[in-house]
Amino acid sequence: MALTDVAIRNSKPGVKPIKLADGAGMFLLVTPAGGKLWRLKYRIDGREKLLAIGAYPAVGLSDARKRREEARSLIAQGKDPSREKQRDKVRSRIQAADTFTAIANEYCAKRRRDGEKGWAPGTAIRSEYLLSLLNSSIGRLPIAEIEPADVLAAIRKIEAKGNLESARRTLQLASAVFRFAVATARLRSDPTRDLRGALTAPTVTHYGAITDAKRVGELLRAIDGYEGQGLTKLALQLAPHVYVRPGELRHAEWSEVDLEGALWTIPAAKMKMRKAHAVPLSRQAVELLRAVHAASGPTGYVFPSIRTRARPMSENTINAGLRRLGYASDEMTAHGFRAMASTLLNESGKWHPDAIERALAHGDDDKVRAAYHRGAHWKERVEMAQWWSDHLDALRKGADVVPFPDREAS
């Protein structure tokens, strides 16, 4: 006879456990201590087993019968409900541990050690910072439970502060984390795939750069008159001669610099294009580096932080120096030295465009062509490096600026 709620409520404990049958193998076990436990007796592979369904009244009669039918359905499929229950518990524990932050940290660690495709130190620091902005919103959520609306709400908090580019980049990084979770079998699909276009597009801005020869001379004279921290002045003086990316200059180490051989070799891990880059050093660049060496050598970072030699100079130092000299961010930036060199070297008409591109460490999708250019233009790049430094000296002295010939007219 099937049980009723009244019969269950009125059941009293005895000296020994009492079984109250409900049918189809399910019964209520009333313990001597007064507990009322749902149990299902079943057979699988010829063996009799017992499944714990829950405790009354937390699991009422109606819910217990639903769970019994679910278990019987599994048995009909040849599955053991006890084993499936254990698997569900394991999955729940794994999902609880697989929070967005945990997987984001795992993803970032992977990208740092991803060989040739690995993040450069500056990229890693920036990416980890942006992902940390999501910690307070979706960071603690199991990744399998995160919905598109959760991600959008989190990203919109960044967007609301006016940080449109950071919001866009954070969404890209979050998507990469979700795809990593899919690839490692912890998520079925990326919840951000339908969010493209949901954010306000940031206005594209170009790095401020001085490319007029006369104004370049004014800038170089201003730098020579810089009255701030000594290493900052030397970094400002060296930047136009080597015109590498600001992060590459900041992370330069003495072990990479051969002053006798006039060569600075930047490892692939520090390069945006993930390829080692050789920078020929002019006499002027070597002289400046010798002055830096006296202050920060012989080991560690060429331009260390003023707080600790264990870290490189802050990414804001050179830009702050330019601001101190009176140059606004839309007028001149640390990155602007690259545009300055690119513009004036190309306008000179003296150098092969490919040699200039190699000097700027711009990528080449054709690996065979890229390898050819490294060898074919090295001598030209060495000559170009010295010509460029001599030209900067001439501009600094305020020499008459003779317009470069029009190559198309010649």
QUILINSUL-V64185 format. One line per field, one symbol per residue. ss: DSSP state (h for helix, s for strand, l for the rest). burial: 1 if it has 9 or more other ideal C-beta (glycine too) atoms within 8 Angstrom, else 0. A space follows every 50 residues. Layout:
# QUILINSUL-V64185
ss->???
burial->???
This chain:
# QUILINSUL-V64185
ss->llllhhhhhhlllllllssssssllssssslllllsssssssssllssss ssssssllllhhhhhhhhhhhhhhhhllllhhhhhhhhhhhhhhhhhlsh hhhhhhhhhhhhllhhhlllhhhhhhhhhhhhllhhhhhllshhhllhhh hhhhhhhhhhlllhhhhhhhhhhhhhhhhhhhhlllllllllllllllll llllllllllllhhhhhhhhhhhhlllllhhhhhhhhhhhhhlllhhhhh llshhhssllllsssslhhhllllllssssllhhhhhhhhhhhhhhllll sllslllllllsllllhhhhhhhhlllllllllllhhhhhhhhhhhhhll llhhhhhhhlllllllhhhhhhhhhhlhhhhhhhhhhhhhhhhhhhllll llllllllll
burial->00100011001010000101010011111110000111111101000011 10111100101011101101110110000111011000000001100111 11110111011101000111111100110110111011101111010101 11111111100001011111101111111111000110011100100010 00000011110000011011111001000011111111111111111111 11110110100111110001100110111111011101111110111000 11111000000110001110111010100001111111111111110110 10011111111001000001001100110111011111111110110000 0000000000
